[in-house]
Amino acid sequence: MQQVTDFHWAGMVADQFKLFGRWNENNLNYAQLHPIRKAVSIGAEFDFSLLEKNFLLGAAYGINEPFDGSLKNENILEAFLRCQLNDWIYLSPHVQILNNAFGQADNYFLTAFRTQINF
């Protein structure tokens, strides 16, 4: 039995501008174990160069619908800036705002710093 129905889309709008989206729906048995019933997100990315470094500026918005109908939808807004240091290493600070986190009336402001190393 299929646990997850998933659809991804990404497309270049212009040379340096990309839009992307994702839709996901878990079947009821899977959603009971992983309490998200449905999720959707959309976003945009912009590639540019500055001081001989490649950058990617992005933003996304997502909604997670909980399995438990008594909980509220979780809303997520994210922004990030990724810098390619060399052929293998990327650094990116991220900012996220969560509204109704985990279906509760809690709101969070999160920051993170990601490192990606490609071999």
Stockholm file with secondary structure:
# STOCKHOLM 1.0

chainA/1-119         MQQVTDFHWAGMVADQFKLFGRWNENNLNYAQLHPIRKAVSIGAEFDFSLLEKNFLLGAAYGINEPFDGSLKNENILEAFLRCQLNDWIYLSPHVQILNNAFGQADNYFLTAFRTQINF
#=GR chainA/1-119 SS CCCEEEEEEEEEEETTEEEEEEEEEECHHHHHHSCEEEEEEEEEEEEEEETTEEEEEEEEEEEEEESSTTSCCEEEEEEEEEEECSSSEEEEEEEEEEESGGGSSCEEEEEEEEEEECC
#=GC SS_cons         CCCEEEEEEEEEEETTEEEEEEEEEECHHHHHHSCEEEEEEEEEEEEEEETTEEEEEEEEEEEEEESSTTSCCEEEEEEEEEEECSSSEEEEEEEEEEESGGGSSCEEEEEEEEEEECC
//
